[in-house]
């Protein structure tokens, strides 16, 4: 009897060991490499130009710390060249696969400026910029696939004018990936209404300015059927604001609001 009990305990121990070993194998980090592309886009702003000096981009890997993604062209970019669905490839590289938690954007301390009514003004960058602007980004890089990440720089909310007439850069940035969310487009008229388009879901707000022809596009929105869009006419115009509710955003699709005309 004791002998049978001994063998039973031994067998249970062996099975437990195999089970634990399998679990440990499941926790092994993903191996291989992933092609990463980082693209720049912008929410339009009421300026002639916004120049940003981009020097480096890095991703934080949970298993290996910061991993720099090679910039195609370090230097100055005009954010307003990449608005309403237009973007540019900033960086691309093969990096180790695995989970990532942050992206870091390092700007140069000079050559940042904003052009207002034809006049160029220097932009003061944030203190401590040497360590870069860090944004949370919880995702996973899988081997042998291309991972596309967009940096959406909200120029309108990122520039603050001081009482002394100086301009300070306080970056308002969001990130989204190819696998996340849907898009919203439409046309708002007339141009004289100087409209700001606000897409709102709960406490989240994404804004943009239409092109001269009224066209706008907002990408990377969370899939949900309860989005609200506020068409905010300029305060100096006689036009009335308009609100559209219960707009459905579907992953991987573009929701078209059509043409919306604001009235006086």
Secondary structure, DSSP 8 states (H G I E B T S, - for coil): -HHHHHHHHHHHHHHHHHHHHHHHHHTS---SEEEEEEEEEEE--SSSEEEEEEEEEEEEETTTEEEEE-BSS-EEEEGGGSBTT--EEEEEEEEE-EEEEEEEEEE-SSS-EEEETTEEEEEE--TTGGG-EEEEEEEEE-TTSEEEEEEEEEHHHHEEE-TTS-EEE---EEEEETTS-EEEEEEEE-GGG--EEEEEETTEEEEEE--TTSEEEEEEE--EEEEEEEEE--TTSS---EEEEEEEE-TT-EEEEEEEE---
